[in-house]
């Protein structure tokens, strides 16, 4: 059987070809072969992360309508979900970050919308960094940056960034795919670790598109890759395209794991779920404040998971959880 042959290849440490990735993505999500793929991705993730999953916790320092107009994002001006702008004070940002430390997050993420003033972001970040334990890993989730500003992030105390070239970038967003890729190069050149993801997956994306994106994420040896499905924002045009099932997402998470080199330890999925974890996700996200997948101003009152609930989903999926600063940023 072809699936068995492909899995034998991943077991011996070989990287899959695009054609093999497409084949695995084309299996019926509830077929015995797809379950074999998920089992192998789980085995490999556990081997690479020594059986310990991790939880990242993200807070947003602002909430604002954003003219980059990514159709899947609740901040997009075109979606008309949020009309007013709010931002955290530095004290509030510090309080969120310190709470994540207390809760046992393995890394703290600070997010802003793409057009939030960069100088202000750095100013708040410096305050947050000063108030965290030296060993706590701080990661930025911001818009596209020049090399100069990427270096400023590093100097402000960030260990890395989250940055993704999204599926159909430039068509479903008003951003340029080339600029997204350039930013990733800038972050790498600045010495920041880059985590990424194949996202946001909807039913319209072909296996060829997914395979191409899996290969792109593998191309820059990220700290982690993974896959996340698109969450429909009620009332938006893109919501009409529908949503993939958690099982299909789990299959894509598994294939993404198998499409990465072994130097990539992390494999994330969002939103957290047991199916993702049993298919080889070893990284989940807790969130507070504004969230691009939520229509609540404070996602802790909506879709957001807590560090504790993420840990619990891992335990239910037969994963242990790492206690301490993330180990997924050591692949370079
Ligand atoms: S995903 Fe980021 S860049 Fe796109 S609309 Fe939302 S905040 Fe703006």
Boltz pocket constraint, residues with backbone or C-beta under 6 A from the ligand:
constraints:
  - pocket:
      binder: B
      contacts: [[A, 64], [A, 66], [A, 67], [A, 68], [A, 69], [A, 70], [A, 73], [A, 74], [A, 75], [A, 76], [A, 77], [A, 112], [A, 113], [A, 114], [A, 115], [A, 143], [A, 173], [A, 292]]
      max_distance: 6.0
